[in-house]
Amino acid sequence: MTVSHKLTAVAVVCGAVVAGVVVGLLLVAPSGSDPAASSTVTPSLGPSSSRPVPVDPDVAAVEVAGKAIAAAIVNHDATAFGKLTCVQQSSADLAELKRKWEAAGKVTATVPDPPAVSGDSASVTVHVEGAGGRKDTPFPLKKHDGKWCVP
C-alpha cells in the first residue's frame, strides 16, 4: 500500500469517526433546539469519579483521553476534539462538527466505565445525554508516537 493510499485510508477512518460523533449527537439533539441557548459547561464526572485510579499508565491515559472527548462534546469545542485525533483535521471539518454540536444544544457527557486497552489499541465509551435522549458511543483510540489519539 502506497503512502498516499495509507493517508487516504486514515482520512476515511477519521471522517467515519467524526461522522459517528455527529450522528450520535444528532440522535440526542432535541428537534428545533436553539443553538444559541447552549452554554459552556464541564462534563459531568458522575460514576466515573468514584472509580479507583487505574494502575496501568495506558489505561489511565486512555481514560484521560475519554474525559477530554467528553469535555469537547459538552463544550461544543471541535478544536479541542481535533487535538485528540491522530491526523490533523481540516478547519472546515472542525467548523462543521462545531456547528452540529451547537445545534444539539446542551448535553452532558461522561465516561461511565473503565476503558478497554489491548497493546496499542483501546476503546473508551462516552455516554451523552441531551433533551432528545441518550447514547453511548465507543471511541477507538490508538497509541501514536507515545500518545493516545482517535484514529
N, C-alpha and C positions, 0 to 999 in steps of 0.2 A: 504494500500500500504506500503510495507516494505521500510526501509531506502535505501537499495540497488536499489530497483525499482525507488525510487524518484531520486536518484543520476543518474541512467541510463536515466531517463526522462529528467533531467536537462542537461545532456551531449548531448542528442539528440537535444534538443532545441538550445543549444549553437552551435552545429555543423550546424544546419539549418541556424542560423543567420549568422555564418561565411560564409557558402556556399552562402547565399543570397548576402552578400557583394562581394564575389569573382565573382559571376555571374554578378552582376551589373557592377563591374569594367571591367570585360572581355567584356561586351557589349559596353563599351565606349573606349576600347583599340583599337588603330589603328593596322591593321594587319601588321605584320613584324616590329613592333616598336622595337627600340633598348633600352633595359632596362638600359644600361649604360648611355644613353643620358638624363635620368631623373635627375632633380636636386631638392634639398630640398627647398621647398617654404612654405610659410604660407598660410592658407586658405583665400580665398577672403571673406571679410565681406559683400560686396555687399549690397543689400537692407536691410539685417537684421541689419546693423549698424545704420540705421535711425529709427528703431522701438523704441518706448519708453521702458524704463527698466521695466520689469514686477514687479508688486507689490507683488504678491504671491511668497513666497520663493521657493515653489516647482516648479513653472513654471520657475523661474529664474535658479534654479539648473538644471532642465531638459534642458534648453536652453544652459547652460554652458556645460553639457554633450554632447549635439548635436554638439556644436562647437569643442569639444575635439575629437569627432568621425571624423568630417570633417578634422581636422588638422592631425589626424593619417592617414587618407586616402591620403591626399595631400603629406604628408611627407614619405609615404610608411613605417610608423612606427607601425608595428604589435605589438611590445612590449607595446607601449602606448595604442593601442586598447585593448590588453589583460588586462590592468589595469582597463579598463572600463567595463569588464564583471563581472557578479555576481559569476561565477565559474572560478577558475584558469584554464587557457588554457595550453595545453602541449607545450613544446618548439618546438616540431615537427610541431604542427598545426600552431603556430605563424610563424615559418620559412616558411612554405608553403604559408601562407597568404602574408607574405612579398615578397616572390618570385613572386606571382601572381600580387601584386600591382606594383612591379617594372617592370614587363612585360607590364603593362598597360601604362607605360610611364608617362609623365607629365599630371596632371589633376588639375582642380580647384574644390573646394567643398565649398558649402555654406549651411546655414540653412535659407532658404528663408521665412519661416513662423513661427509664434509662435508655440510652442509645444502644444499638447493636453494632459492635465493632469486630471485624474479621480482617486481620492484616492491614492493608492499606485501603480497605473499603469499609464503609459504615452507613448506617441509616438512623435517622432521628425523626420521630413523628412530632409534628406541630399540630396542636388542637386549636382550631379557630372557631370563635362564636361571634355571631352578629345578630342583628334583628331578623335576618332571613333564615337563620338556622345555625347549624354547627357542622364542622367537618374535620376529620383527622387526615392530614396529608403527610405521607412519609417522604422525607428528603434524602436522596442518596448523597453521600459525601465520599470524596477520595482524598488520600494524602498525597499532596503535590508539593515537592520541594520542602518537605517538613511541615507543611501547613494543611489543615483540613479545609476543603472547599467543595462547593456544589459544582459537579462536573457539567 
